[in-house]
């Protein structure tokens, strides 16, 4: 019986192969157009990228690929303005490369240039001019309207809204004592 290294075996593909086309410093993967920011030690291999790219990665603004044991690993990151976890933002790419990738190993970073997707929780601000606000509301009414709108819209677009656990309230039980209590004390003398 011969033992084979499981990393040397060809991994099964669980999704359709992606259409990958490179033109200079830009790469088109499916409908997404990426620009190559970093290609350290020629890590970008179109054939391995074609096999490893999953359509799930279309949602990210940055793709980081690192090669370890002749296998490509892809990870996506969002721009810093997106409302998501800190470890999935653009500023965490350097931490990812230092902590999870092999030191001195080949890697590449692709940036999405023309996104087809939109962020799920984007805030849009409606701005009105100061004169119009003063014309519409008096000074006191503006203050109260601002407070009402703040309470109403406080957690409307926030996917990480604070959930509070309320204290359980129990009814107090009262015990009527009809008998008199006589307090006695005993003293010990030495």
MDAnalysis code that builds the backbone (N, CA, C; Angstrom):
import MDAnalysis as mda
import numpy as np

u = mda.Universe.empty(570, n_residues=190, atom_resindex=np.repeat(np.arange(190), 3), trajectory=True)
u.add_TopologyAttr("name", ["N", "CA", "C"] * 190)
u.add_TopologyAttr("resid", np.arange(1, 191))
u.add_TopologyAttr("resname", ["UNK", "UNK", "UNK", "UNK", "UNK", "UNK", "UNK", "UNK", "UNK", "UNK", "UNK", "UNK", "UNK", "UNK", "UNK", "UNK", "UNK", "UNK", "UNK", "UNK", "UNK", "UNK", "UNK", "UNK", "UNK", "UNK", "UNK", "UNK", "UNK", "UNK", "UNK", "UNK", "UNK", "UNK", "UNK", "UNK", "UNK", "UNK", "UNK", "UNK", "UNK", "UNK", "UNK", "UNK", "UNK", "UNK", "UNK", "UNK", "UNK", "UNK", "UNK", "UNK", "UNK", "UNK", "UNK", "UNK", "UNK", "UNK", "UNK", "UNK", "UNK", "UNK", "UNK", "UNK", "UNK", "UNK", "UNK", "UNK", "UNK", "UNK", "UNK", "UNK", "UNK", "UNK", "UNK", "UNK", "UNK", "UNK", "UNK", "UNK", "UNK", "UNK", "UNK", "UNK", "UNK", "UNK", "UNK", "UNK", "UNK", "UNK", "UNK", "UNK", "UNK", "UNK", "UNK", "UNK", "UNK", "UNK", "UNK", "UNK", "UNK", "UNK", "UNK", "UNK", "UNK", "UNK", "UNK", "UNK", "UNK", "UNK", "UNK", "UNK", "UNK", "UNK", "UNK", "UNK", "UNK", "UNK", "UNK", "UNK", "UNK", "UNK", "UNK", "UNK", "UNK", "UNK", "UNK", "UNK", "UNK", "UNK", "UNK", "UNK", "UNK", "UNK", "UNK", "UNK", "UNK", "UNK", "UNK", "UNK", "UNK", "UNK", "UNK", "UNK", "UNK", "UNK", "UNK", "UNK", "UNK", "UNK", "UNK", "UNK", "UNK", "UNK", "UNK", "UNK", "UNK", "UNK", "UNK", "UNK", "UNK", "UNK", "UNK", "UNK", "UNK", "UNK", "UNK", "UNK", "UNK", "UNK", "UNK", "UNK", "UNK", "UNK", "UNK", "UNK", "UNK", "UNK", "UNK", "UNK", "UNK", "UNK", "UNK", "UNK", "UNK", "UNK", "UNK", "UNK", "UNK", "UNK"])
u.atoms.positions = np.array([
    [0.836, -1.170, 0.000],
    [0.000, 0.000, 0.000],
    [0.890, 1.246, 0.000],
    [0.677, 2.146, -0.916],
    [1.499, 3.346, -0.995],
    [0.706, 4.535, -0.475],
    [1.382, 5.342, 0.300],
    [0.733, 6.545, 0.816],
    [1.106, 7.716, -0.079],
    [0.087, 8.490, -0.424],
    [0.323, 9.685, -1.231],
    [0.037, 10.910, -0.383],
    [0.741, 11.946, -0.676],
    [0.502, 13.204, -0.003],
    [-0.815, 13.776, -0.514],
    [-1.703, 14.150, 0.413],
    [-3.016, 14.631, -0.019],
    [-2.924, 15.980, -0.733],
    [-1.824, 16.716, -0.528],
    [-1.657, 17.989, -1.211],
    [-1.181, 17.809, -2.648],
    [-0.594, 16.667, -2.939],
    [-0.136, 16.415, -4.301],
    [-1.267, 15.950, -5.206],
    [-2.371, 15.501, -4.620],
    [-3.509, 15.057, -5.417],
    [-4.237, 16.266, -5.986],
    [-4.864, 16.060, -7.115],
    [-5.652, 17.117, -7.746],
    [-6.949, 17.300, -6.958],
    [-7.228, 18.537, -6.579],
    [-8.426, 18.824, -5.799],
    [-9.643, 18.884, -6.719],
    [-10.796, 18.380, -6.270],
    [-11.992, 18.427, -7.118],
    [-12.509, 19.860, -7.242],
    [-13.074, 20.183, -8.389],
    [-13.625, 21.513, -8.641],
    [-15.116, 21.461, -8.333],
    [-15.572, 22.359, -7.454],
    [-16.957, 22.342, -6.993],
    [-17.807, 23.439, -7.623],
    [-17.289, 24.124, -8.605],
    [-18.014, 25.205, -9.275],
    [-17.543, 25.252, -10.722],
    [-18.291, 25.945, -11.587],
    [-17.855, 26.017, -12.986],
    [-16.562, 26.825, -13.121],
    [-15.762, 26.478, -14.112],
    [-14.510, 27.195, -14.351],
    [-14.806, 28.629, -14.774],
    [-14.008, 29.554, -14.272],
    [-14.210, 30.971, -14.567],
    [-13.535, 31.340, -15.883],
    [-14.083, 32.349, -16.552],
    [-13.464, 32.898, -17.756],
    [-12.473, 33.970, -17.322],
    [-11.185, 33.707, -17.499],
    [-10.133, 34.616, -17.056],
    [-9.345, 35.078, -18.269],
    [-9.272, 36.417, -18.447],
    [-8.528, 37.001, -19.559],
    [-7.644, 38.111, -18.998],
    [-6.343, 38.078, -19.330],
    [-5.422, 39.105, -18.863],
    [-5.020, 39.991, -20.022],
    [-5.017, 41.318, -19.742],
    [-4.590, 42.289, -20.735],
    [-3.680, 43.295, -20.037],
    [-2.402, 43.036, -20.037],
    [-1.444, 43.943, -19.393],
    [-1.605, 43.906, -17.882],
    [-1.973, 45.055, -17.284],
    [-2.140, 45.162, -15.839],
    [-3.585, 44.967, -15.403],
    [-4.442, 44.496, -16.289],
    [-5.837, 44.268, -15.919],
    [-6.239, 42.831, -16.241],
    [-7.161, 42.328, -15.444],
    [-7.663, 40.966, -15.610],
    [-9.179, 41.021, -15.578],
    [-9.800, 40.318, -16.495],
    [-11.256, 40.214, -16.491],
    [-11.612, 38.788, -16.095],
    [-12.350, 38.681, -14.990],
    [-12.804, 37.387, -14.496],
    [-14.323, 37.398, -14.547],
    [-14.883, 36.653, -15.468],
    [-16.332, 36.675, -15.649],
    [-16.761, 38.054, -16.116],
    [-17.627, 38.717, -15.341],
    [-18.079, 40.065, -15.679],
    [-17.317, 41.138, -14.916],
    [-16.399, 40.749, -14.037],
    [-15.677, 41.694, -13.193],
    [-14.327, 42.050, -13.814],
    [-13.967, 43.333, -13.735],
    [-12.690, 43.806, -14.252],
    [-11.801, 44.194, -13.072],
    [-10.643, 43.570, -12.971],
    [-9.700, 43.801, -11.880],
    [-8.413, 44.401, -12.434],
    [-7.743, 45.198, -11.591],
    [-6.399, 45.662, -11.936],
    [-5.414, 45.009, -10.965],
    [-4.243, 44.674, -11.473],
    [-3.231, 44.002, -10.658],
    [-2.471, 45.061, -9.865],
    [-2.559, 44.993, -8.548],
    [-1.835, 45.932, -7.693],
    [-0.450, 45.375, -7.384],
    [-0.390, 44.124, -6.936],
    [0.872, 43.480, -6.576],
    [0.874, 42.073, -7.156],
    [2.015, 41.693, -7.748],
    [2.207, 40.319, -8.207],
    [3.595, 39.890, -7.733],
    [3.670, 39.510, -6.471],
    [4.944, 39.176, -5.838],
    [5.415, 37.794, -6.272],
    [6.627, 37.737, -6.826],
    [7.279, 36.494, -7.275],
    [6.423, 35.735, -8.290],
    [5.781, 36.443, -9.181],
    [4.961, 35.876, -10.267],
    [3.973, 34.828, -9.757],
    [3.195, 35.214, -8.759],
    [2.225, 34.291, -8.163],
    [0.984, 34.127, -9.024],
    [0.727, 35.091, -9.906],
    [-0.501, 35.071, -10.699],
    [-0.372, 34.068, -11.841],
    [-1.087, 32.969, -11.720],
    [-1.141, 31.942, -12.746],
    [-2.594, 31.856, -13.200],
    [-2.845, 32.152, -14.473],
    [-4.217, 32.232, -14.970],
    [-4.946, 30.892, -14.892],
    [-4.256, 29.810, -15.118],
    [-4.916, 28.498, -15.098],
    [-5.352, 28.119, -13.680],
    [-4.482, 28.345, -12.699],
    [-4.876, 28.032, -11.319],
    [-5.946, 28.998, -10.822],
    [-5.888, 30.263, -11.259],
    [-6.925, 31.230, -10.905],
    [-8.263, 30.828, -11.515],
    [-8.225, 30.326, -12.715],
    [-9.445, 29.878, -13.400],
    [-10.103, 28.722, -12.645],
    [-9.284, 27.825, -12.103],
    [-9.823, 26.682, -11.366],
    [-10.327, 27.073, -9.979],
    [-9.617, 27.980, -9.318],
    [-9.943, 28.305, -7.929],
    [-11.003, 29.390, -7.765],
    [-11.216, 30.210, -8.795],
    [-12.136, 31.341, -8.650],
    [-13.569, 30.843, -8.516],
    [-14.233, 31.301, -7.477],
    [-15.622, 30.947, -7.204],
    [-16.477, 32.199, -7.439],
    [-17.663, 32.083, -8.032],
    [-18.517, 33.263, -8.232],
    [-18.870, 33.986, -6.937],
    [-18.729, 33.322, -5.816],
    [-18.960, 33.955, -4.516],
    [-18.005, 35.130, -4.291],
    [-16.829, 35.084, -4.894],
    [-15.822, 36.131, -4.712],
    [-16.153, 37.413, -5.473],
    [-17.222, 37.410, -6.274],
    [-17.610, 38.611, -7.017],
    [-18.003, 39.764, -6.102],
    [-18.401, 39.486, -4.883],
    [-18.885, 40.525, -3.980],
    [-17.767, 41.381, -3.384],
    [-16.526, 40.941, -3.475],
    [-15.419, 41.639, -2.819],
    [-14.772, 42.669, -3.743],
    [-14.186, 43.713, -3.125],
    [-13.489, 44.761, -3.872],
    [-12.020, 44.420, -4.108],
    [-11.441, 43.587, -3.269],
    [-10.045, 43.174, -3.404],
    [-9.973, 41.656, -3.307],
    [-9.116, 41.064, -4.121],
    [-8.843, 39.633, -4.041],
    [-7.359, 39.451, -3.742],
    [-7.072, 38.646, -2.741],
    [-5.697, 38.329, -2.391],
    [-5.514, 36.840, -2.628],
    [-4.516, 36.505, -3.427],
    [-4.212, 35.108, -3.700],
    [-2.799, 34.795, -3.265],
    [-2.633, 33.719, -2.522],
    [-1.283, 33.310, -2.137],
    [-1.105, 31.838, -2.483],
    [0.127, 31.511, -2.859],
    [0.458, 30.153, -3.275],
    [1.231, 29.491, -2.142],
    [0.724, 28.338, -1.714],
    [1.373, 27.569, -0.671],
    [1.292, 26.104, -1.060],
    [2.412, 25.426, -1.094],
    [2.493, 24.012, -1.500],
    [1.878, 23.802, -2.876],
    [2.174, 24.707, -3.786],
    [1.697, 24.647, -5.176],
    [0.177, 24.740, -5.302],
    [-0.505, 25.253, -4.254],
    [-1.952, 25.449, -4.306],
    [-2.260, 26.922, -4.098],
    [-3.208, 27.417, -4.870],
    [-3.619, 28.813, -4.776],
    [-4.762, 28.927, -3.773],
    [-4.659, 29.919, -2.887],
    [-5.718, 30.207, -1.922],
    [-6.176, 31.638, -2.166],
    [-7.492, 31.838, -2.328],
    [-8.050, 33.161, -2.599],
    [-8.846, 33.652, -1.399],
    [-8.719, 34.935, -1.103],
    [-9.483, 35.564, -0.023],
    [-9.914, 36.932, -0.498],
    [-11.151, 37.319, -0.175],
    [-11.691, 38.601, -0.594],
    [-11.748, 39.604, 0.540],
    [-11.639, 40.882, 0.177],
    [-11.708, 41.980, 1.133],
    [-12.574, 43.087, 0.544],
    [-13.239, 43.852, 1.422],
    [-14.052, 44.991, 1.019],
    [-13.242, 46.278, 1.159],
    [-13.741, 47.368, 0.585],
    [-13.124, 48.674, 0.801],
    [-13.379, 49.100, 2.234],
    [-12.607, 50.067, 2.697],
    [-12.729, 50.494, 4.090],
    [-14.072, 51.144, 4.394],
    [-14.746, 51.680, 3.388],
    [-16.026, 52.342, 3.612],
    [-17.195, 51.397, 3.787],
    [-17.013, 50.135, 3.501],
    [-18.111, 49.166, 3.603],
    [-18.403, 48.857, 5.064],
    [-19.668, 48.575, 5.339],
    [-20.070, 48.218, 6.700],
    [-19.945, 46.718, 6.863],
    [-18.811, 46.300, 7.353],
    [-18.547, 44.876, 7.554],
    [-17.518, 44.719, 8.662],
    [-17.167, 43.514, 8.970],
    [-16.186, 43.255, 10.028],
    [-14.825, 43.833, 9.640],
    [-14.054, 44.209, 10.632],
    [-12.760, 44.853, 10.399],
    [-11.801, 43.926, 9.665],
    [-11.852, 42.633, 9.964],
    [-10.908, 41.715, 9.327],
    [-11.256, 41.421, 7.876],
    [-12.348, 41.964, 7.368],
    [-12.707, 41.794, 5.960],
    [-12.535, 43.086, 5.170],
    [-11.910, 44.090, 5.779],
    [-11.711, 45.372, 5.113],
    [-10.319, 45.456, 4.506],
    [-10.156, 46.466, 3.654],
    [-8.908, 46.682, 2.913],
    [-7.703, 46.829, 3.839],
    [-7.891, 47.464, 4.992],
    [-6.762, 47.698, 5.891],
    [-6.255, 46.407, 6.542],
    [-7.003, 45.310, 6.440],
    [-6.591, 44.044, 7.045],
    [-5.795, 43.166, 6.085],
    [-5.563, 43.633, 4.857],
    [-4.832, 42.821, 3.873],
    [-3.400, 42.561, 4.340],
    [-2.748, 43.584, 4.860],
    [-1.359, 43.427, 5.322],
    [-1.304, 42.430, 6.479],
    [-2.260, 42.533, 7.404],
    [-2.299, 41.584, 8.521],
    [-2.526, 40.165, 8.023],
    [-3.391, 40.011, 7.034],
    [-3.659, 38.684, 6.474],
    [-2.391, 38.098, 5.850],
    [-1.663, 38.929, 5.104],
    [-0.445, 38.439, 4.450],
    [0.631, 38.045, 5.459],
    [0.744, 38.790, 6.558],
    [1.783, 38.468, 7.539],
    [1.394, 37.311, 8.455],
    [0.097, 37.158, 8.750],
    [-0.312, 36.142, 9.714],
    [-0.683, 34.805, 9.081],
    [-1.327, 34.820, 7.924],
    [-1.873, 33.588, 7.366],
    [-1.095, 33.040, 6.172],
    [-0.274, 33.857, 5.551],
    [0.471, 33.400, 4.375],
    [1.893, 33.022, 4.782],
    [2.511, 32.205, 3.962],
    [3.892, 31.810, 4.225],
    [4.812, 33.016, 4.095],
    [5.758, 33.192, 5.021],
    [6.684, 34.316, 4.908],
    [7.546, 34.175, 3.657],
    [7.570, 35.207, 2.862],
    [8.348, 35.188, 1.629],
    [7.689, 34.409, 0.518],
    [6.476, 33.957, 0.729],
    [5.770, 33.181, -0.294],
    [5.183, 34.082, -1.368],
    [4.919, 33.535, -2.540],
    [4.340, 34.339, -3.620],
    [2.871, 34.668, -3.353],
    [2.493, 35.901, -3.688],
    [1.104, 36.330, -3.531],
    [0.795, 37.410, -4.549],
    [-0.500, 37.671, -4.746],
    [-0.929, 38.764, -5.614],
    [-2.162, 39.420, -5.018],
    [-2.362, 40.690, -5.385],
    [-3.530, 41.452, -4.936],
    [-4.191, 42.053, -6.166],
    [-5.485, 41.809, -6.312],
    [-6.273, 42.358, -7.412],
    [-7.303, 43.325, -6.846],
    [-7.473, 44.474, -7.516],
    [-8.467, 45.458, -7.095],
    [-9.568, 45.530, -8.137],
    [-10.800, 45.517, -7.690],
    [-11.954, 45.605, -8.577],
    [-12.073, 47.041, -9.082],
    [-11.988, 47.234, -10.407],
    [-12.010, 48.595, -10.946],
    [-13.413, 49.055, -11.300],
    [-14.198, 48.211, -11.896],
    [-15.569, 48.575, -12.263],
    [-16.525, 47.591, -11.601],
    [-16.970, 47.906, -10.367],
    [-17.815, 46.939, -9.655],
    [-19.195, 46.811, -10.288],
    [-19.684, 45.595, -10.280],
    [-21.031, 45.317, -10.763],
    [-21.974, 45.241, -9.566],
    [-21.428, 45.086, -8.367],
    [-22.235, 44.930, -7.161],
    [-22.365, 46.255, -6.420],
    [-23.306, 46.282, -5.501],
    [-23.517, 47.427, -4.634],
    [-23.554, 46.918, -3.202],
    [-23.120, 47.781, -2.272],
    [-23.130, 47.376, -0.875],
    [-24.563, 47.304, -0.383],
    [-24.802, 46.358, 0.489],
    [-26.145, 46.109, 0.965],
    [-26.621, 47.202, 1.915],
    [-25.750, 47.701, 2.758],
    [-26.159, 48.639, 3.796],
    [-25.506, 50.001, 3.586],
    [-25.766, 50.635, 2.475],
    [-25.205, 51.957, 2.248],
    [-26.173, 53.003, 2.766],
    [-25.627, 54.014, 3.373],
    [-26.452, 55.116, 3.845],
    [-26.455, 56.217, 2.804],
    [-27.602, 56.762, 2.578],
    [-27.697, 57.922, 1.708],
    [-28.181, 59.085, 2.553],
    [-27.495, 60.198, 2.460],
    [-27.867, 61.368, 3.241],
    [-28.634, 62.340, 2.360],
    [-29.722, 62.817, 2.891],
    [-30.496, 63.840, 2.206],
    [-30.141, 65.154, 2.882],
    [-29.542, 66.034, 2.130],
    [-29.112, 67.309, 2.697],
    [-30.036, 68.421, 2.213],
    [-30.402, 69.237, 3.152],
    [-31.200, 70.403, 2.802],
    [-30.419, 71.639, 3.224],
    [-30.652, 72.706, 2.536],
    [-29.912, 73.922, 2.857],
    [-30.383, 74.486, 4.199],
    [-29.508, 75.251, 4.830],
    [-29.816, 75.815, 6.145],
    [-30.992, 76.784, 6.071],
    [-31.047, 77.588, 5.014],
    [-32.147, 78.540, 4.872],
    [-33.481, 77.811, 4.771],
    [-33.480, 76.720, 4.042],
    [-34.722, 75.962, 3.873],
    [-35.166, 75.341, 5.200],
    [-34.212, 74.847, 5.982],
    [-34.563, 74.284, 7.286],
    [-35.132, 75.355, 8.198],
    [-34.494, 76.538, 8.212],
    [-34.978, 77.615, 9.070],
    [-36.337, 78.113, 8.617],
    [-36.562, 78.095, 7.327],
    [-37.851, 78.530, 6.805],
    [-38.944, 77.520, 7.174],
    [-38.622, 76.234, 7.100],
    [-39.623, 75.205, 7.365],
    [-39.948, 75.074, 8.852],
    [-38.962, 75.250, 9.707],
    [-39.170, 75.040, 11.137],
    [-38.640, 76.234, 11.917],
    [-39.271, 76.497, 13.043],
    [-38.737, 77.475, 13.971],
    [-37.577, 76.848, 14.719],
    [-36.944, 77.638, 15.594],
    [-35.762, 77.141, 16.286],
    [-36.099, 75.953, 17.193],
    [-37.156, 76.066, 17.994],
    [-37.527, 74.967, 18.892],
    [-38.023, 73.764, 18.113],
    [-38.775, 74.003, 17.072],
    [-39.324, 72.887, 16.296],
    [-38.202, 72.098, 15.612],
    [-37.163, 72.790, 15.179],
    [-36.026, 72.086, 14.572],
    [-35.378, 71.141, 15.567],
    [-35.217, 71.605, 16.806],
    [-34.597, 70.779, 17.833],
    [-35.428, 69.524, 18.086],
    [-36.731, 69.692, 18.262],
    [-37.587, 68.542, 18.555],
    [-37.701, 67.610, 17.357],
    [-37.732, 68.153, 16.154],
    [-37.809, 67.309, 14.959],
    [-36.532, 66.491, 14.812],
    [-35.405, 67.093, 15.111],
    [-34.136, 66.384, 15.024],
    [-34.100, 65.223, 16.017],
    [-34.600, 65.475, 17.226],
    [-34.631, 64.402, 18.234],
    [-35.582, 63.288, 17.832],
    [-36.737, 63.653, 17.270],
    [-37.694, 62.626, 16.829],
    [-37.091, 61.786, 15.715],
    [-36.470, 62.439, 14.739],
    [-35.878, 61.708, 13.620],
    [-34.709, 60.856, 14.074],
    [-33.954, 61.325, 15.053],
    [-32.825, 60.542, 15.542],
    [-33.317, 59.245, 16.171],
    [-34.351, 59.369, 17.000],
    [-34.879, 58.162, 17.644],
    [-35.463, 57.206, 16.616],
    [-36.146, 57.750, 15.628],
    [-36.820, 56.913, 14.638],
    [-35.814, 56.217, 13.723],
    [-34.783, 56.944, 13.275],
    [-33.830, 56.407, 12.301],
    [-32.554, 55.886, 12.942],
    [-32.544, 55.756, 14.241],
    [-31.310, 55.431, 14.947],
    [-30.669, 54.141, 14.439],
    [-31.437, 53.083, 14.335],
    [-30.862, 51.798, 13.940],
    [-31.466, 51.284, 12.651],
    [-31.964, 52.163, 11.820],
    [-32.659, 51.733, 10.608],
    [-31.740, 51.008, 9.630],
    [-30.571, 51.582, 9.345],
    [-29.668, 50.996, 8.353],
    [-28.480, 50.288, 8.982],
    [-28.509, 50.116, 10.271],
    [-27.352, 49.551, 10.953],
    [-27.504, 48.043, 11.093],
    [-26.687, 47.257, 10.390],
    [-26.800, 45.802, 10.534],
    [-26.245, 45.301, 11.866],
    [-25.467, 46.149, 12.565],
    [-24.885, 45.757, 13.841],
    [-25.553, 46.508, 14.984],
    [-26.864, 46.637, 14.940],
    [-27.520, 47.435, 15.962],
    [-27.419, 46.763, 17.323],
    [-27.405, 47.598, 18.324],
    [-27.197, 47.117, 19.675],
    [-28.482, 46.475, 20.182],
    [-28.370, 45.274, 20.644],
    [-29.519, 44.583, 21.206],
    [-29.376, 44.613, 22.729],
    [-30.434, 45.013, 23.372],
    [-30.386, 45.124, 24.817],
    [-31.184, 43.999, 25.452],
    [-30.670, 43.489, 26.528],
    [-31.385, 42.490, 27.308],
    [-31.995, 43.216, 28.492],
    [-33.303, 43.145, 28.582],
    [-33.992, 43.847, 29.657],
    [-34.000, 42.993, 30.913],
    [-33.961, 43.668, 32.038],
    [-33.953, 42.970, 33.305],
    [-35.333, 42.381, 33.557],
    [-35.368, 41.154, 34.013],
    [-36.631, 40.496, 34.310],
    [-37.203, 41.088, 35.588],
    [-38.469, 41.454, 35.526],
    [-39.115, 42.054, 36.688],
    [-40.038, 41.024, 37.323],
    [-39.815, 40.772, 38.585],
    [-40.653, 39.854, 39.340],
    [-41.554, 40.662, 40.263],
    [-42.752, 40.162, 40.486],
    [-43.649, 40.813, 41.428],
    [-43.141, 40.536, 42.839],
    [-43.205, 41.557, 43.646],
    [-42.748, 41.404, 45.018],
    [-43.832, 40.702, 45.824],
    [-43.423, 39.738, 46.611],
    [-44.355, 39.026, 47.472],
    [-44.233, 39.608, 48.876],
    [-45.369, 39.925, 49.437],
    [-45.360, 40.452, 50.795],
    [-45.904, 39.390, 51.736],
    [-45.291, 39.269, 52.861],
    [-45.709, 38.298, 53.875],
    [-46.176, 39.083, 55.089],
    [-47.415, 38.819, 55.475],
    [-47.959, 39.486, 56.658],
    [-47.620, 38.653, 57.887],
    [-47.043, 39.283, 58.838],
    [-46.720, 38.600, 60.088],
    [-47.706, 39.077, 61.152],
    [-48.469, 38.173, 61.667],
    [-49.449, 38.551, 62.680],
    [-48.900, 38.372, 64.090],
    [-47.865, 37.603, 64.233],
    [-47.324, 37.372, 65.569],
    [-46.231, 38.384, 65.871],
    [-46.086, 38.695, 67.132],
    [-45.059, 39.636, 67.563],
    [-43.747, 38.899, 67.728],
    [-42.722, 39.546, 67.340],
    [-41.406, 38.962, 67.521],
    [-40.773, 39.572, 68.768],
    [-40.277, 38.730, 69.591],
    [-39.619, 39.193, 70.805],
    [-38.129, 38.924, 70.622],
    [-37.411, 39.989, 70.731],
    [-35.972, 39.875, 70.559],
    [-35.335, 39.604, 71.912],
    [-34.617, 38.552, 71.981],
    [-33.903, 38.234, 73.218],
    [-32.431, 38.097, 72.903],
    [-31.677, 38.413, 73.835],
    [-30.241, 38.308, 73.659],
    [-29.657, 37.623, 74.880],
    [-28.690, 36.844, 74.674],
    [-28.021, 36.188, 75.797],
    [-26.588, 36.686, 75.850],
    [-26.157, 36.947, 77.016],
    [-24.816, 37.472, 77.204],
    [-23.984, 36.454, 77.947],
    [-22.757, 36.361, 77.605],
    [-21.837, 35.453, 78.280],
    [-20.792, 36.302, 78.985],
    [-20.678, 36.056, 80.272],
    [-19.697, 36.798, 81.057],
    [-18.511, 35.911, 81.357],
    [-17.353, 36.414, 81.303],
    [-16.131, 35.672, 81.627],
    [-15.600, 36.104, 82.943],
])
